Amino acid sequence: MTATEPSLRRNFSWTLFGNMVFTLALFGVLVVLTRLGGAEVVGRFSLGSAIATPFIVLANLQLRVLLVTDTSGAPAFGDYLGLRFLAQPLAVLLIALVAAVAYPGEQSVVIILFGLIKAVESFSDLCYAFAQKHERIDLMARSMMIRGPLAMVMTGGVFAWTRSLPAALGGWCLAWLLVLIFFDVPRCRNLARSRGVQSLAPRWEWPTLRTIFWTALPMGFVMLLLQLRNTIPRTILEKSFGEAELGIFANLSYLIIAGATVVLALNQSSIARLSRYHASGDRQRFSATVRKLVWVGLGLGVTGVLAAALLGEIFLRILFTEEIAAHADVFVWIMVAGGIMFVATLLGAPVSAMRQFRAQLWVYLANALFMLGLALWLIPLHGLYGAAWTILGGSVWVVMAYGFLTWHGVRRMGDSP
């Protein structure tokens, strides 16, 4: 690490704080919807996210990871931005078509609005990638600390005033659009000037776009399949038991995000450095960083399970309602699944740093098929328990597969000179 290179601890601290504020703010949205609208509104909210998000995730093509892990300097940021400008409108159009055909009434509007929210977020995501590549994690964190609370105020305030979920989601979309225009884009431009980057304008040079597209496509499918980890159990639960049951499950499973905040912070703050260690063949530092990530993931997972077992019912009663607190035993199973997934997510950082994109595609394709089979078998028979066990099964598979990919990749690296 050079004298001017930010420490991993500093980057982690910024990412952790930014993600914590962002996550707590969005959790506040869920609490407001639960207390003012009830489980059915939360179920409608959760279903909208579950249907719309996979389309946006696929259209994102995981360009953020591709940009951050690219040590060659080519293609340029404008090429990635140009591809995103082409992909996102198509994704929103597909979301609108699916919503109009499959989900009548208000649910259709909710799905489309979620698509717009996620599409706006995707452009902030590219600004974050540029900042992350240059290890200016503080810019990303500050943006998240604005985006989260502003979304909570706009969404919660509009819902409290109108009791309309579509109106509230419209407020959310406006909040994130304002942050993109007045914070993310200007900060990204300032960083580019300070690093001698001539232009961030979108570019549409077709040979370059084709190269990026075919390189990123496997990771786009990986992220789509990863998103199905949430979509599969939720849609089958809603079809089997209705919006109210889905709303309860959404409240219980969202609480995993408290631990996932730390996990995501570690993942984001370590991936650029792991990419450099891998590119230079520094197996010792690469392995040491991976070990630290795994131990943190295990510690968070065990802590979360113990907290859920000992204090889960009290916690759920304070935050939500007696109806949700009555399912504290399901909450424990969900936290077990989440704890295992924490480790898998952290192992995703070295796997991405080694650019094993196609291998990840096969991991998550098998995971999606496995979870679909579990969901169709367990959820109609066991309801909320079945949904929790479905997530647990998927988590076990991913941590085993990522563990093998990491071990195999490290073995292939050479020692540093």
KOLPA-964245 format. One line per field, with one value per residue (C-alpha): x, y, z. Coordinates in steps of 0.001 Angstrom, whole numbers, plus 500000, padded with zeros to 6 digits. Last residue first. Example, Ala and Ser with C-alpha at 12.3 -4.5 7.8 and 13.67 -1.06 7.14 Angstrom:
# residues 2
X = [513670 512300]
Y = [498940 495500]
Z = [507140 507800]
//
This chain:
# residues 417
X = [508329 504684 503611 501761 498020 496465 495943 494139 491659 490877 490263 488090 486064 485589 484398 482106 480439 480075 478820 476337 474865 474371 472669 470239 469160 468650 466582 464252 464132 462865 460177 459092 458864 456663 454258 454965 453266 452810 456273 458283 457996 457600 460135 462685 462508 462804 465694 467631 466940 468045 471160 472194 471963 473719 476820 476816 476870 479524 481817 481247 482291 485494 487003 489617 488340 484815 485722 487645 484585 481995 483571 482133 478671 478986 480007 477011 474824 475496 474388 471317 470120 470536 468810 465826 465588 465564 462883 460657 460752 459878 456608 454315 456322 454760 451181 452180 453264 456387 459501 458845 457173 459874 462646 460877 460318 463876 465710 467297 467007 467315 470323 472013 471421 472714 475859 476652 476274 478267 481175 481145 481182 484017 486030 485443 486543 489722 490608 490071 492400 495146 494747 495161 498085 499955 498912 500404 500100 500174 496718 495370 496627 495234 491802 491822 492359 489364 487175 487911 485752 482711 482722 483470 480656 478307 478992 478540 475185 474295 474110 471302 470011 468929 466070 464439 463610 461138 459346 459113 457823 454995 454109 454132 451598 449391 449770 448375 449019 450070 450608 452255 454531 455471 456314 458336 460277 461398 462042 464586 467068 465874 468057 471120 469915 469640 473000 474624 472830 474370 477685 477559 476623 479514 482166 479703 478355 481732 483096 479917 480034 483639 482850 479737 481288 478419 479934 478396 480139 482650 485376 489056 490048 493002 492345 491237 489007 487346 486751 485004 482835 481789 480937 478725 476935 476280 475075 472580 471376 471612 470327 467343 466519 466676 464096 461816 461700 460832 458059 456593 456810 454649 452096 451924 451480 448594 447712 447778 449478 451206 452182 453654 455634 456925 458088 459576 461135 462454 463771 465565 467014 468427 469655 471609 473642 473989 475571 477945 479012 479710 481840 483649 484589 487069 489159 489704 487759 485225 484525 483964 481814 479774 478996 477917 475573 474059 473015 471513 469555 467457 466602 465785 463265 461761 461314 459762 457316 456379 455757 453633 451533 450788 449919 447405 445212 446031 449202 450175 449708 450259 453071 454879 454658 455744 458725 459748 459640 461690 464340 464519 464935 467797 469844 470749 471676 473614 475672 476579 477591 479968 481510 481757 483754 486494 487282 490121 492086 493769 493042 489351 488084 486142 484577 483496 482188 480031 478984 477081 475058 472812 470121 469983 469576 466896 464836 465370 464216 460738 458989 460458 460237 456559 455952 457531 455388 452209 453158 453924 450489 448907 450828 449448 449249 450197 452310 453721 454273 456073 458249 459148 460159 462255 464078 464941 466487 468269 469784 471047 472497 474173 475412 477099 478639 479952 481298 483116 484545 485548 487405 489232 490076 491292 493665 493523 496506 498580 501519 501426 500000]
Y = [487689 487178 483565 482343 481957 478636 477459 480711 480096 476556 477650 480577 478440 475732 478201 479802 476417 475501 478959 478915 475492 476251 479547 477917 475373 478081 480211 477258 476499 480032 479752 476369 477738 480559 478126 474483 472338 474827 476265 473031 471264 474128 476156 473350 472712 476410 476689 473930 475410 478856 477483 475455 478619 480496 478325 478008 481779 482127 479924 482209 485274 483947 487423 486620 489716 488351 485106 487068 489265 486461 484814 487701 486976 483269 484040 486324 483680 481287 483913 484740 481133 480913 484304 483011 479963 482211 484445 481410 480907 484580 484124 485498 488730 489397 489330 491164 494097 495718 497169 496517 493155 492001 492816 491126 487967 487905 488450 485088 483077 486065 487440 484034 483667 487155 486722 483411 484947 488060 486029 483674 486574 488279 485060 484635 488173 487873 484620 486222 489099 486720 484683 487708 489010 485713 484997 488175 487223 490874 490677 488766 491318 494103 492468 491851 495582 496487 493851 494792 497867 496523 493115 494495 497030 494394 492124 494936 495853 492164 492001 494568 493247 490017 492080 492121 488429 488894 491896 490297 487059 488890 490752 487503 486067 489132 489085 485596 482023 479873 482488 484881 482153 481105 484713 485250 481985 482500 486262 486398 483809 484881 487931 485694 484260 487742 488688 485647 486357 489813 488278 486001 488990 491183 489942 489668 493163 494808 493455 494358 497875 498266 497113 499324 502634 504236 506598 508143 511267 510751 512813 513701 511625 513369 511885 515201 515903 512481 513022 516317 514675 511900 514411 516362 513168 511728 514860 517036 514740 511363 512735 514312 511086 509177 511412 511432 507631 507498 510049 507954 504964 506817 507705 504056 502934 505299 506052 509728 511643 508798 507292 510598 511059 507496 507554 511058 510859 507319 508058 511139 509090 506461 508649 511091 508584 506551 509515 510087 506438 506475 509592 508162 505049 507104 504034 505073 502053 502625 506180 504994 502101 504425 506604 503419 502578 506054 505162 501853 503629 505438 502072 500605 503347 503055 499286 499765 502158 499534 496892 499253 500217 496541 495887 498732 497048 493805 491726 489324 491228 494836 493964 491819 494544 497293 495255 494630 498371 499101 496624 498135 501610 500241 498514 501300 503932 501240 500459 504130 504373 501425 503005 506387 504821 503841 500432 500128 501007 497583 496851 496080 494908 498096 498406 494752 494868 497902 496553 493783 493352 496168 494919 491626 493463 495696 492715 490835 493877 494271 491098 490815 494576 494700 491550 493176 496325 494288 492175 495293 496627 493309 493198 496488 499984 502400 500185 497952 500734 502846 499915 499085 502678 502693 499630 501783 504334 501668 500245 503576 504646 501271 501171 504556 503689 500357 501768 504588 502253 499661 502264 503429 499855 499033 501958 504731 504782 507965 506414 503391 500000]
Z = [494318 495228 495178 492116 491959 490907 494482 495272 492460 493618 497203 496082 493679 496341 498965 496419 495761 499432 500408 497520 498345 502035 501236 498806 501396 504021 501661 501029 504739 505423 502729 504059 507588 506338 504669 505576 502947 500086 500919 501112 497751 495296 497281 497470 493720 492961 495410 493641 490207 491364 493077 490029 487929 490725 490703 486914 486469 489157 487075 484104 486072 487570 487437 490123 491937 491465 493270 495896 496628 496358 499391 501393 500012 500833 504420 504900 503204 506054 508543 506485 506432 510216 510510 508533 510796 513870 512327 511824 515597 516119 514199 516917 516750 513325 514608 517793 515627 514204 515775 519459 518903 516509 518974 521879 519830 518499 521793 522660 519445 517107 518998 518962 515211 514460 516549 514863 511409 512234 513569 510606 508138 510016 509974 506233 505385 507448 505711 502303 503168 504276 501099 498821 500849 500540 496965 495543 491865 490743 489123 492127 494628 492445 492221 495975 496436 494269 495959 499553 500197 498390 500048 503503 503268 501869 504818 507345 505825 505458 509235 509414 506102 507772 509231 505809 506207 509052 507569 504133 505646 507389 504185 502210 504637 504142 500349 499795 500994 498030 495315 497774 499147 495609 494698 497863 497773 494154 494214 497004 495721 492280 492833 492716 489411 487971 489471 487873 484584 484523 485520 482472 480272 481409 478995 476134 476786 477344 474062 472186 473598 472454 468918 468900 469893 471771 474302 477416 478737 481531 479875 480202 483201 484854 488289 489846 486852 487165 490884 490184 487518 489886 492567 490116 488925 492372 494158 492265 489494 491215 494535 492797 490950 494218 495882 492824 492783 496486 496055 493246 495564 498086 495416 494314 497966 498628 502258 501106 503930 505785 502431 501212 504427 504528 500918 500938 504388 503920 500420 501751 504627 502261 499410 501568 503574 500394 498622 501494 501416 497672 497975 501024 499051 497058 496273 492629 491405 494177 493001 489426 490638 492845 489827 488055 490948 490867 487324 488479 491220 488617 487044 490462 491179 487691 488068 491500 489887 487297 489976 492074 489048 488303 491943 491823 489236 487470 487731 484916 481655 482721 485109 482559 479907 482308 483488 479881 479165 482296 481169 477681 479175 481336 478654 476229 478794 480676 477588 477182 480825 480491 477394 479104 481950 479504 478032 478843 481974 482086 485757 485214 488618 489375 485927 485744 489312 488536 485151 486949 483738 485010 482617 484524 487828 486358 485184 488468 490505 489051 490251 493769 494376 493495 495549 498599 498337 497834 500845 502873 501969 502997 506294 507570 506070 508822 511084 508368 505832 508423 509522 505929 505209 508387 507072 504087 506452 508480 505303 503981 507327 507771 504173 504492 507844 506641 503395 505181 507788 505188 503160 506277 507295 503779 504051 501475 499110 499489 501287 499031 500000]
//
